[in-house]
Each structure stands twice: as structure tokens, then as C-alpha cells.
Amino acid sequence: MRMMIAAAIMAAAIPFAYAQDHAGGAIKVSATDKGNVLTDANGMTLYTFDKDEAGKSNCYDTCATNWPPVKADAGAQPDGDYTVVERTDGTAQWAYKGKPLYLWVKDTKPGDMTGDGVNDVWHTAVE
């Protein structure tokens, strides 16, 4: 019985099974019940924004406070479908298939996906 309880606790603590690293380890692909979801290096779910254009973010000011861009390090290089988008402030942001990637401030732990569907314009980034 103790073994079953311990296994259940471990399963709840690890909501994602990491499959692959991309973008120099900044982005991971995690198998979930929603498919292969993109996460940051800490396992936090990544999102896309319908109002963005290919290779261009349209999320600034209050939007970027609530939906922090997934920053790319200086000198970061494209990695397959993962590219780097330059933001208007000169910082770099990771994108997947041209769609800039974001975190959601209301996700508090790895595995949270509370931003999916917000205002019908935010979506979990899936592979």
C-alpha cells in the first residue's frame, strides 16, 4: 500500500515526461494528455498568441507583463523549427514555426496550463 501511495505522489509531482530539448536547452517538448507541449527549461508551459504575425511579436507593455516572452540569450541561433525573433526593445525571443513563445503569469508550477484559451487568442504551444 505504501508503494502505491508513493508512486501516486511521484506521478502527481511530475506532470510532464520530458521528451526532447531544443533551442540550446531553453525549450523542451513534453508529452501530455494535450499532445507534445512546449515548455521552458523549468517545465513551465509555453503559449502562442493569435495576434502575433509570423516572426513578429505584438505583445508588449501590459500584455508582456502577463505573458512574458520566452527570452533568447544573446547570440542564440535557430534550431530547426525554433527561431529567434527580435522584439522592439532589442531583446530576442524564441519562436516555434515563426510563432513567438510566451509564459503565463498565472501558471504557478510545471504542468499548469491555465493560459490555454484565454480570451480565445492564447493557446498552448504544441509540437
LINPE-V910412 format. One record per pair of residues at least 4 apart in sequence whose ideal C-beta (glycine too) atoms are under 8 Angstrom apart, sorted by sequence separation. I is the first residue (numbers start at 1). J is the second residue. If there is no record, write none. Layout:
# LINPE-V910412
i=[I:I]
j=[J:J]
This chain:
# LINPE-V910412
i=[1:2:3:4:5:6:7:8:9:10:21:22:23:31:32:39:40:48:52:59:60:61:62:63:64:72:78:86:87:95:103:108:118:22:31:32:39:52:53:59:64:78:86:87:95:96:107:117:21:22:30:31:39:40:52:78:86:87:94:95:106:107:116:117:21:22:29:30:38:39:51:52:77:85:86:93:94:107:115:116:20:29:30:37:38:49:51:59:76:84:85:93:106:107:116:19:20:29:30:37:49:84:85:106:115:18:19:28:29:49:59:84:85:104:18:19:27:28:83:84:104:113:18:19:27:28:57:72:82:83:17:27:28:30:82:83:16:17:26:27:82:104:16:26:28:81:83:85:16:25:76:81:15:19:49:69:74:76:104:27:73:47:71:72:102:16:71:72:69:71:72:16:70:71:46:69:70:101:18:99:16:60:15:55:57:60:56:96:40:55:57:70:69:70:96:69:70:69:70:68:67:68:57:67:67:68:66:67:66:55:65:59:27:55:57:59:26:54:56:54:26:26:52:48:52:67:23:24:26:46:49:48:49:24:48:23:24:48:49:47:48:24:27:46:47:67:23:46:47:22:46:47:22:38:45:23:44:45:22:45:38:40:44:44:45:27:43:45:26:42:43:44:45:47:27:47:45:50:51:23:39:45:50:49:50:49:50:27:48:47:48:37:47:47:48:46:47:32:34:45:46:45:32:34:37:38:37:38:37:38:34:36:37:35:36:34:35:16:15:16:15:29]
j=[5:6:7:8:9:10:11:12:13:14:25:26:27:35:36:43:44:52:56:63:64:65:66:67:68:76:82:90:91:99:107:112:122:27:36:37:44:57:58:64:69:83:91:92:100:101:112:122:27:28:36:37:45:46:58:84:92:93:100:101:112:113:122:123:28:29:36:37:45:46:58:59:84:92:93:100:101:114:122:123:28:37:38:45:46:57:59:67:84:92:93:101:114:115:124:28:29:38:39:46:58:93:94:115:124:28:29:38:39:59:69:94:95:114:29:30:38:39:94:95:115:124:30:31:39:40:69:84:94:95:30:40:41:43:95:96:30:31:40:41:96:118:31:41:43:96:98:100:32:41:92:97:32:36:67:87:92:94:122:46:92:67:91:92:122:37:92:93:91:93:94:39:93:94:70:93:94:125:43:125:43:87:43:83:85:88:85:125:70:85:87:100:100:101:127:101:102:102:103:102:102:103:93:103:104:105:104:105:105:95:105:100:70:98:100:102:70:98:100:99:72:73:99:96:100:115:72:73:76:96:99:99:100:76:100:76:77:101:102:101:102:79:82:101:102:122:79:102:103:79:103:104:80:96:103:82:103:104:82:107:101:103:107:110:111:94:110:112:94:110:111:112:113:115:96:116:115:120:121:94:110:116:121:121:122:122:123:101:122:122:123:113:123:124:125:124:125:111:113:124:125:125:113:116:124:125:125:126:126:127:124:126:127:126:127:126:127:110:110:111:111:127]
